[in-house]
């Protein structure tokens, strides 16, 4: 039997924490090379974001969408509704929410008590308010800017997380695959597609993804650095609270990520229930505060803590659906066909796509929104199959007497990463009941899928090195490189065909120059749709 931990044991633990802190300040040369390469990739991908977000001009475009600025100005005026008043013609109708009167109102605004409210999370508007207050600005900030800034923030957090996983001493990865994984994380479809059409929907989504990944980064560091765990867990919880304040679907992913962090950080045998409770409070209190604040925000606007405004929308597309749409939507997001061409931009995400005969398409399902299958346009995601294979092998070996093969073993970091990737994918659940698939919604899940696929790739390389499978390792490198490059190139090209094709319509000179220079055939072989 094991006795209580001795003072020598406690001293060893303390020394270990100090040693970990020291090593974080003194990086080995291979880690420094990885960080330098990955910073270069982050800068390049950020430049691509600015290119698409500005329709190739690299300066501010006057996008027609400024909904978050309207929320901000409402807050500045001391109320929760926007300044624009509903028209008298709309208010005079017996049922102003009737589809016939949508043209009289503000699209997708929530009409309640004679005022317009907006149902998107308030956090981006609060950041705008802070910026305008500090700078004294009264300029209109279009939703172009929060979308691009949040996408860059998401990229930085995801890159730091991947570097942190890839440079762990016993699981160190080659520099090139870490850099490639970060490029994939930033360019996998539909991420450039989303930033190329920076409206309020995209600003809300990218804000939630930005803070979700900052929360994951702080949580991972908290597990890896016991001496700083509590402070990092608080930082993770604050980031997740902000994610909830950007997009309500984060209510699904955040509790699952918190649970993964709490369970997998409690592996040390010397941890008491008191320590576990303190960790739970560090992870939970800021999130709980955010949930309470959001409930108050809803009650102050709509007299219901659970009403976000979707019940009062002025729209032709109410947020409602059926369970029968779940399978068609899953199929669409994964395998919806795209049009390939020899003419720039070579891949086109289309509306009114042909429906597959592989599944049943229920009556009422619509395809007027653009959607392109992730598994076709971001083939890096197929590497998630490696995680499934390892999981099946792990379960089989756990049920038998024999030891686990090296491929089947999951480190704590890998198990945490896979759990968190599933939590991100789960946040897409609420939109799967809708009557349509819309490409931007895939942005909720693609980060989690890419994270799982990257863990699969990391595990494959570690296994080939450990088992000295040189031929298989060479084939694995070629495969991973090919999948990564395909995902990055197709993701960037698909952004040219985002909704309304803003680069083609707002910067036609640049678009036609690219067509003329890069096309492999003289004329398009598809009709623009």
TALIN-V105891 format. One record per pair of residues at least 12 apart in sequence whose ideal C-beta (glycine too) atoms are under 10 Angstrom apart, sorted by sequence separation. I is the first residue (numbers start at 1). J is the second residue. If there is no record, write none. Layout:
# TALIN-V105891
I/J  I/J
This chain:
# TALIN-V105891
70/82  89/101  90/102  92/104  93/105  106/118  108/120  163/175  166/178  190/202  194/206  220/232  221/233  222/234  294/306  295/307  337/349  338/350  355/367  393/405  396/408  397/409  460/472  461/473  464/476  69/82  70/83  90/103  91/104  97/110  128/141  165/178  166/179  218/231  219/232  222/235  223/236  240/253  241/254  263/276  266/279  292/305  336/349  337/350  354/367  394/407  395/408  428/441  431/444  432/445  460/473  463/476  464/477  70/84  87/101  89/103  90/104  91/105  97/111  131/145  218/232  219/233  221/235  222/236  240/254  243/257  262/276  265/279  266/280  291/305  294/308  336/350  339/353  352/366  353/367  390/404  393/407  394/408  428/442  430/444  431/445  67/82  89/104  90/105  96/111  128/143  162/177  163/178  166/181  191/206  194/209  217/232  218/233  221/236  239/254  240/255  338/353  351/366  352/367  353/368  390/405  393/408  394/409  428/443  429/444  461/476  496/511  88/104  89/105  90/106  125/141  162/178  163/179  165/181  166/182  218/234  219/235  220/236  337/353  351/367  352/368  353/369  392/408  393/409  394/410  428/444  429/445  460/476  461/477  87/104  124/141  128/145  162/179  218/235  219/236  237/254  240/257  262/279  336/353  337/354  350/367  351/368  352/369  353/370  390/407  391/408  427/444  428/445  460/477  86/104  87/105  128/146  163/181  191/209  215/233  217/235  218/236  219/237  236/254  240/258  261/279  262/280  265/283  336/354  337/355  351/369  352/370  353/371  389/407  390/408  426/444  427/445  428/446  496/514  86/105  87/106  124/143  127/146  159/178  162/181  163/182  217/236  218/237  261/280  336/355  337/356  351/370  353/372  389/408  390/409  391/410  425/444  426/445  457/476  460/479  461/480  496/515  86/106  91/111  159/179  162/182  215/235  216/236  218/238  219/239  262/282  336/356  350/370  351/371  353/373  390/410  424/444  425/445  427/447  428/448  460/480  85/106  90/111  124/145  125/146  161/182  214/235  215/236  218/239  219/240  236/257  237/258  240/261  259/280  262/283  332/353  335/356  349/370  350/371  386/407  394/415  424/445  425/446  427/448  428/449  84/106  124/146  127/149  159/181  160/182  162/184  214/236  215/237  217/239  218/240  236/258  258/280  261/283  262/284  348/370  349/371  350/372  424/446  425/447  426/448  457/479  458/480  86/109  91/114  120/143  123/146  124/147  127/150  158/181  159/182  162/185  215/238  216/239  332/355  335/358  349/372  387/410  424/447  425/448  457/480  82/106  158/182  159/183  161/185  214/238  215/239  216/240  237/261  259/283  331/355  332/356  335/359  348/372  349/373  390/414  391/415  421/445  424/448  425/449  456/480  504/528  84/109  86/111  124/149  214/239  215/240  233/258  236/261  258/283  331/356  347/372  423/448  424/449  493/518  124/150  156/182  159/185  213/239  214/240  215/241  257/283  258/284  421/447  422/448  424/450  425/451  454/480  457/483  82/109  155/182  158/185  159/186  211/238  212/239  215/242  328/355  331/358  332/359  387/414  391/418  420/447  421/448  422/449  424/451  425/452  453/480  457/484  501/528  81/109  86/114  155/183  157/185  158/186  185/213  211/239  212/240  214/242  215/243  233/261  328/356  331/359  349/377  390/418  420/448  421/449  424/452  81/110  85/114  86/115  210/239  211/240  214/243  232/261  233/262  254/283  255/284  258/287  330/359  332/361  347/376  421/450  422/451  81/111  85/115  86/116  155/185  156/186  211/241  212/242  213/243  257/287  331/361  347/377  387/417  418/448  421/451  422/452  453/483  454/484  81/112  84/115  85/116  154/185  155/186  211/242  212/243  328/359  336/367  387/418  417/448  420/451  421/452  453/484  497/528  81/113  83/115  84/116  154/186  155/187  208/240  210/242  211/243  212/244  233/265  255/287  327/359  328/360  338/370  420/452  421/453  497/529  81/114  82/115  83/116  210/243  211/244  254/287  327/360  328/361  332/365  338/371  339/372  418/451  419/452  421/454  81/115  82/116  152/186  208/242  209/243  211/245  212/246  327/361  328/362  336/370  337/371  338/372  384/418  387/421  417/451  418/452  421/455  453/487  80/115  81/116  82/117  151/186  207/242  208/243  211/246  212/247  215/250  327/362  332/367  336/371  337/372  338/373  417/452  70/106  79/115  81/117  82/118  155/191  207/243  208/244  210/246  211/247  229/265  251/287  254/290  255/291  324/360  325/361  329/365  335/371  336/372  337/373  340/376  80/117  81/118  154/191  208/245  209/246  216/253  223/260  250/287  254/291  324/361  325/362  328/365  332/369  335/372  336/373  384/421  417/454  418/455  450/487  79/117  80/118  207/245  208/246  209/247  212/250  215/253  219/257  223/261  324/362  333/371  335/373  336/374  338/376  414/452  417/455  418/456  67/106  70/109  207/246  208/247  211/250  215/254  219/258  222/261  223/262  226/265  251/290  323/362  324/363  325/364  328/367  332/371  333/372  334/373  335/374  336/375  337/376  338/377  416/455  67/107  151/191  206/246  207/247  208/248  250/290  251/291  322/362  324/364  325/365  332/372  333/373  334/374  335/375  336/376  415/455  67/108  74/115  151/192  205/246  206/247  208/249  209/250  212/253  216/257  219/260  220/261  223/264  224/265  322/363  324/365  325/366  332/373  333/374  334/375  335/376  336/377  384/425  414/455  417/458  65/107  67/109  74/116  80/122  204/246  205/247  208/250  212/254  215/257  219/261  223/265  226/268  244/286  322/364  329/371  331/373  333/375  334/376  413/455  414/456  74/117  82/125  151/194  152/195  203/246  204/247  207/250  211/254  215/258  218/261  219/262  222/265  223/266  240/283  244/287  251/294  321/364  322/365  74/118  151/195  203/247  204/248  205/249  209/253  216/260  220/264  223/267  237/281  240/284  241/285  242/286  243/287  321/365  411/455  414/458  150/195  204/249  208/253  212/257  216/261  219/264  220/265  226/271  230/275  233/278  237/282  241/286  242/287  245/290  410/455  413/458  414/459  446/491  70/116  71/117  201/247  208/254  215/261  219/265  229/275  233/279  236/282  237/283  240/286  241/287  244/290  245/291  248/294  71/118  75/122  147/194  148/195  151/198  233/280  234/281  235/282  236/283  237/284  238/285  239/286  240/287  241/288  243/290  244/291  334/381  411/458  70/118  74/122  147/195  150/198  230/278  233/281  234/282  237/285  238/286  239/287  241/289  242/290  245/293  411/459  414/462  71/120  76/125  147/196  149/198  229/278  230/279  233/282  234/283  237/286  238/287  241/290  244/293  245/294  317/366  410/459  68/118  71/121  72/122  75/125  147/197  148/198  229/279  232/282  233/283  236/286  237/287  240/290  241/291  244/294  248/298  409/459  67/118  71/122  74/125  75/126  144/195  147/198  151/202  158/209  230/281  231/282  233/284  234/285  235/286  236/287  237/288  238/289  317/368  408/459  411/462  68/120  72/124  73/125  76/128  146/198  147/199  150/202  151/203  154/206  157/209  158/210  161/213  230/282  234/286  237/289  238/290  241/293  245/297  317/369  407/459  67/120  68/121  71/124  72/125  75/128  76/129  144/197  145/198  147/200  150/203  153/206  154/207  157/210  160/213  161/214  164/217  229/282  230/283  233/286  237/290  241/294  406/459  407/460  409/462  68/122  71/125  72/126  75/129  143/197  144/198  146/200  147/201  148/202  149/203  150/204  151/205  152/206  153/207  154/208  155/209  156/210  157/211  158/212  159/213  160/214  163/217  409/463  68/123  69/124  70/125  71/126  72/127  73/128  74/129  143/198  144/199  147/202  148/203  150/205  151/206  154/209  155/210  157/212  158/213  161/216  162/217  165/220  407/462  408/463  439/494  68/124  69/125  72/128  73/129  76/132  142/198  143/199  146/202  147/203  150/206  151/207  153/209  154/210  157/213  158/214  160/216  161/217  164/220  168/224  223/279  406/462  407/463  67/124  68/125  71/128  72/129  75/132  76/133  142/199  143/200  146/203  147/204  149/206  150/207  153/210  154/211  156/213  157/214  160/217  161/218  164/221  222/279  406/463  407/464  67/125  68/126  71/129  72/130  142/200  143/201  144/202  145/203  146/204  147/205  148/206  149/207  150/208  151/209  152/210  153/211  154/212  155/213  156/214  157/215  158/216  159/217  160/218  161/219  405/463  439/497  440/498  68/127  69/128  72/131  73/132  143/202  144/203  147/206  150/209  151/210  154/213  157/216  158/217  161/220  165/224  407/466  439/498  440/499  68/128  69/129  72/132  143/203  146/206  147/207  150/210  153/213  154/214  157/217  160/220  161/221  164/224  222/282  248/308  406/466  407/467  439/499  68/129  72/133  142/203  143/204  146/207  149/210  150/211  153/214  156/217  157/218  160/221  222/283  406/467  438/499  76/138  248/310  377/439  405/467  69/132  146/210  219/283  373/437  378/442  381/445  384/448  388/452  73/138  369/434  371/436  372/437  374/439  377/442  381/446  384/449  387/452  390/455  369/435  371/437  383/449  384/450  386/452  387/453  390/456  73/140  369/436  370/437  371/438  372/439  382/449  383/450  384/451  385/452  386/453  387/454  389/456  72/140  73/141  215/283  366/434  367/435  368/436  369/437  370/438  371/439  374/442  378/446  381/449  384/452  385/453  387/455  388/456  72/141  365/434  366/435  367/436  369/438  370/439  371/440  373/442  380/449  381/450  383/452  384/453  386/455  387/456  390/459  69/139  70/140  365/435  366/436  367/437  368/438  369/439  370/440  371/441  372/442  380/450  383/453  384/454  386/456  387/457  389/459  390/460  69/140  215/286  364/435  365/436  366/437  369/440  371/442  374/445  378/449  381/452  382/453  383/454  384/455  385/456  386/457  389/460  69/141  215/287  364/436  365/437  366/438  369/441  374/446  378/450  381/453  383/455  384/456  386/458  387/459  68/141  69/142  362/435  380/453  383/456  384/457  386/459  387/460  390/463  66/140  68/142  69/143  375/449  379/453  380/454  382/456  383/457  386/460  66/141  67/142  68/143  125/200  374/449  378/453  381/456  383/458  66/142  67/143  69/145  124/200  374/450  380/456  383/459  65/142  66/143  68/145  69/146  380/457  383/460  386/463  62/140  64/142  65/143  66/144  68/146  125/203  60/139  63/142  64/143  65/144  68/147  124/203  62/142  63/143  120/200  124/204  127/207  60/141  61/142  63/144  119/200  120/201  123/204  60/142  62/144  63/145  65/147  118/200  121/203  122/204  124/206  157/239  61/144  120/203  121/204  124/207  60/144  63/147  120/204  121/205  123/207  124/208  353/437  60/145  119/204  120/205  123/208  118/204  121/207  124/210  120/207  121/208  123/211  55/144  54/144  349/439  386/476  53/144  54/145  53/145  108/200  108/201  53/147  54/148  52/147  53/148  333/428  52/148  53/149  150/246  383/479  51/148  382/479  383/480  49/147  50/148  53/151  330/428  333/431  49/148  52/151  53/152  329/428  333/432  49/149  146/246  332/432  380/480  383/483  49/150  50/151  336/437  382/483  383/484  46/148  49/151  50/152  329/431  330/432  380/482  381/483  48/151  49/152  326/429  329/432  334/437  336/439  379/482  380/483  328/432  329/433  332/436  333/437  379/483  380/484  383/487  46/151  47/152  49/154  327/432  329/434  332/437  333/438  378/483  379/484  380/485  382/487  45/151  46/152  49/155  325/431  326/432  329/435  331/437  332/438  333/439  336/442  378/484  379/485  380/486  381/487  45/152  46/153  48/155  325/432  326/433  328/435  329/436  330/437  332/439  379/486  380/487  325/433  326/434  328/436  329/437  333/441  334/442  378/486  379/487  380/488  43/152  46/155  321/430  323/432  324/433  325/434  328/437  329/438  333/442  377/486  378/487  42/152  45/155  46/156  321/431  323/433  325/435  332/442  377/487  378/488  45/156  319/430  321/432  322/433  324/435  325/436  333/444  334/445  379/490  380/491  43/155  319/431  321/433  322/434  325/437  329/441  333/445  378/490  42/155  320/433  321/434  322/435  333/446  374/487  377/490  378/491  41/155  42/156  45/159  319/433  320/434  321/435  376/490  377/491  127/242  319/434  320/435  321/436  334/449  42/158  126/242  318/434  377/493  378/494  39/156  42/159  317/434  318/435  374/491  377/494  41/159  42/160  123/241  124/242  317/435  372/490  123/242  126/245  127/246  317/436  39/159  123/243  125/245  38/159  42/163  121/242  123/244  124/245  125/246  317/438  38/160  121/243  123/245  124/246  372/494  121/244  122/245  123/246  124/247  35/159  38/162  39/163  121/245  122/246  123/247  370/494  35/160  38/163  121/246  372/497  37/163  120/246  121/247  120/247  121/248  370/497  34/162  35/163  38/166  120/248  121/249  370/498  34/163  38/167  71/200  119/248  121/250  370/499  70/200  369/499  370/500  68/199  69/200  370/501  31/163  34/166  35/167  65/197  67/199  68/200  34/167  65/198  66/199  67/200  63/197  65/199  66/200  67/201  31/166  32/167  48/183  63/198  64/199  65/200  68/203  31/167  63/199  65/201  67/203  68/204  30/167  38/175  41/178  42/179  45/182  49/186  61/198  63/200  65/202  67/204  31/169  34/172  37/175  41/179  44/182  45/183  48/186  49/187  65/203  28/167  34/173  36/175  37/176  40/179  41/180  44/183  45/184  48/187  52/191  53/192  68/207  27/167  34/174  35/175  38/178  39/179  41/181  42/182  45/185  46/186  52/192  56/196  28/169  31/172  34/175  37/178  38/179  41/182  42/183  45/186  51/192  52/193  53/194  54/195  55/196  30/172  33/175  34/176  37/179  38/180  40/182  41/183  44/186  45/187  49/191  52/194  53/195  54/196  55/197  347/489  30/173  32/175  34/177  35/178  36/179  37/180  38/181  39/182  41/184  42/185  44/187  48/191  49/192  52/195  53/196  55/198  190/333  346/489  347/490  28/172  30/174  31/175  34/178  38/182  41/185  42/186  48/192  51/195  52/196  53/197  54/198  346/490  347/491  30/175  33/178  34/179  37/182  38/183  41/186  49/194  50/195  51/196  52/197  53/198  267/412  345/490  347/492  348/493  349/494  23/169  33/179  41/187  45/191  49/195  52/198  347/493  348/494  349/495  45/192  48/195  49/196  265/412  345/492  346/493  347/494  349/496  350/497  48/196  264/412  267/415  345/493  346/494  348/496  349/497  351/499  49/198  53/202  189/338  264/413  344/493  345/494  347/496  348/497  349/498  340/490  345/495  346/496  347/497  349/499  264/415  265/416  345/496  346/497  263/415  264/416  338/490  344/496  345/497  263/416  264/417  348/501  260/415  261/416  264/419  193/349  260/416  263/419  264/420  338/494  345/501  49/206  260/417  189/347  260/418  261/419  339/497  345/503  190/349  257/416  260/419  261/420  338/497  345/504  370/529  189/349  259/419  260/420  259/420  260/421  257/419  258/420  260/422  256/419  257/420  260/423  256/420  257/421  259/423  257/422  258/423  256/422  257/423  345/511  123/290  253/420  256/423  257/424  344/511  255/423  256/424  344/512  253/422  254/423  256/425  257/426  344/513  345/514  253/423  254/424  256/426  257/427  344/514  345/515  122/293  123/294  252/423  253/424  255/426  256/427  344/515  122/294  252/424  253/425  343/515  344/516  346/518  121/294  197/370  250/423  252/425  253/426  254/427  344/517  345/518  346/519  250/424  252/426  253/427  344/518  345/519  346/520  122/297  252/427  253/428  343/518  344/519  121/297  251/427  252/428  253/429  343/519  344/520  348/524  350/526  353/529  193/370  249/426  250/427  252/429  342/519  343/520  344/521  350/527  352/529  249/427  252/430  341/519  342/520  343/521  348/526  350/528  351/529  119/298  193/372  248/427  249/428  251/430  341/520  342/521  343/522  348/527  350/529  190/370  247/427  249/429  341/521  342/522  343/523  344/524  348/528  349/529  117/298  190/371  249/430  342/523  343/524  348/529  119/301  190/372  248/430  249/431  342/524  343/525  118/301  119/302  189/372  341/524  342/525  343/526  117/301  189/373  190/374  193/377  243/427  341/525  342/526  117/302  189/374  339/524  340/525  341/526  115/301  188/374  339/525  340/526  121/308  189/376  190/377  191/378  339/526  113/301  119/307  120/308  189/377  190/378  224/412  339/527  112/301  113/302  119/308  120/309  188/377  189/378  223/412  224/413  339/528  112/302  113/303  119/309  188/378  223/413  339/529  110/301  112/303  117/308  118/309  119/310  187/378  188/379  253/444  110/302  117/309  119/311  188/380  189/381  249/441  252/444  253/445  116/309  119/312  187/380  188/381  220/413  223/416  119/313  184/378  250/444  112/307  117/312  118/313  184/379  185/380  249/444  253/448  116/312  117/313  184/380  220/416  24/221  110/307  112/309  183/380  184/381  219/416  220/417  247/444  110/308  111/309  116/314  110/309  112/311  113/312  181/380  184/383  24/224  109/309  110/310  112/312  119/319  180/380  216/416  220/420  24/225  108/309  110/311  111/312  216/417  219/420  23/225  108/310  110/312  111/313  181/383  109/312  110/313  111/314  20/224  21/225  24/228  109/313  110/314  216/420  20/225  21/226  108/313  109/314  110/315  215/420  216/421  20/226  21/227  107/313  108/314  109/315  20/227  21/228  107/314  108/315  213/420  216/423  17/225  19/227  20/228  105/313  106/314  107/315  108/316  212/420  216/424  17/226  18/227  105/314  106/315  107/316  108/317  16/226  17/227  104/314  105/315  107/317  16/227  17/228  102/313  103/314  108/319  212/423  213/424  14/226  17/229  102/314  212/424  13/226  14/227  101/314  102/315  103/316  13/227  97/311  102/316  97/312  99/314  102/317  209/424  212/427  96/312  97/313  98/314  99/315  80/297  97/314  99/316  80/298  96/314  97/315  99/317  209/427  99/318  208/427  80/300  81/301  79/300  80/301  97/318  79/301  80/302  90/314  86/314  216/447  212/444  216/448  206/440  209/443  213/447  205/440  208/443  209/444  212/447  216/451  204/440  205/441  208/444  212/448  201/438  205/442  206/443  209/446  202/440  205/443  209/447  213/451  201/440  205/444  209/448  171/411  201/441  170/411  199/440  202/443  171/413  197/439  201/443  168/411  170/413  171/414  197/440  168/412  168/413  194/439  165/411  168/414  193/439  194/440  166/413  193/440  194/441  165/413  190/438  194/442  195/443  164/413  165/414  190/439  193/442  194/443  189/439  190/440  193/443  165/416  190/441  191/442  165/417  190/442  191/443  194/446  189/442  190/443  188/442  189/443  13/268  162/417  188/443  191/446  161/417  190/446  191/447  13/270  189/446  188/446  161/420  188/447  191/450  10/270  9/270  185/446  186/447  188/449  185/447  188/450  187/450  5/269  186/450  5/270  185/450  188/453  4/270  184/450  185/451  2/269  182/450  185/453  181/450  184/453  185/454  181/451  184/454  181/453  182/454  181/454  184/457  180/454  181/455  178/454  181/457  177/454  180/457  181/458  177/457  178/458  173/454  177/458  177/460  173/457  174/458  177/461  173/458  165/451  172/458  173/459  171/458  174/461  162/450  166/454  171/459  173/461  154/443  158/447  162/451  165/454  172/461  173/462  157/447  161/451  165/455  168/458  171/461  172/462  171/462  174/465  151/443  158/450  162/454  166/458  170/462  173/465  154/447  158/451  161/454  162/455  165/458  172/465  166/461  158/454  162/458  184/480  188/484  192/488  196/492  202/498  187/484  202/499  189/487  192/490  193/491  196/494  197/495  201/499  177/476  181/480  184/483  188/487  189/488  192/491  193/492  196/495  177/477  180/480  184/484  187/487  188/488  191/491  192/492  193/493  195/495  196/496  198/498  199/499  176/477  180/481  183/484  184/485  187/488  189/490  190/491  191/492  192/493  193/494  194/495  196/497  197/498  199/500  183/485  184/486  185/487  186/488  187/489  188/490  189/491  192/494  193/495  196/498  197/499  174/477  177/480  180/483  181/484  184/487  185/488  187/490  188/491  189/492  191/494  192/495  193/496  195/498  196/499  197/500  176/480  177/481  180/484  183/487  184/488  187/491  188/492  189/493  190/494  191/495  192/496  193/497  194/498  196/500  197/501  198/502  176/481  179/484  180/485  183/488  186/491  187/492  189/494  190/495  193/498  194/499  196/501  197/502  186/492  187/493  189/495  192/498  193/499  196/502  197/503  177/484  180/487  184/491  187/494  196/503  176/484  180/488  183/491  187/495  190/498  183/492  64/500  63/502  48/488  52/492  56/496  51/492  61/502  53/495  45/488  48/491  52/495  63/506  48/492  51/495  52/496  62/506  61/506  49/495  52/498  55/501  56/502  57/503  61/507  41/488  45/492  48/495  55/502  56/503  54/502  55/503  53/502  54/503  55/504  57/506  52/502  55/505  56/506  57/507  52/503  55/506  56/507  51/503  54/506  55/507  54/507  56/509  57/510  56/510  55/510  56/511  55/511  56/513  56/514  51/510
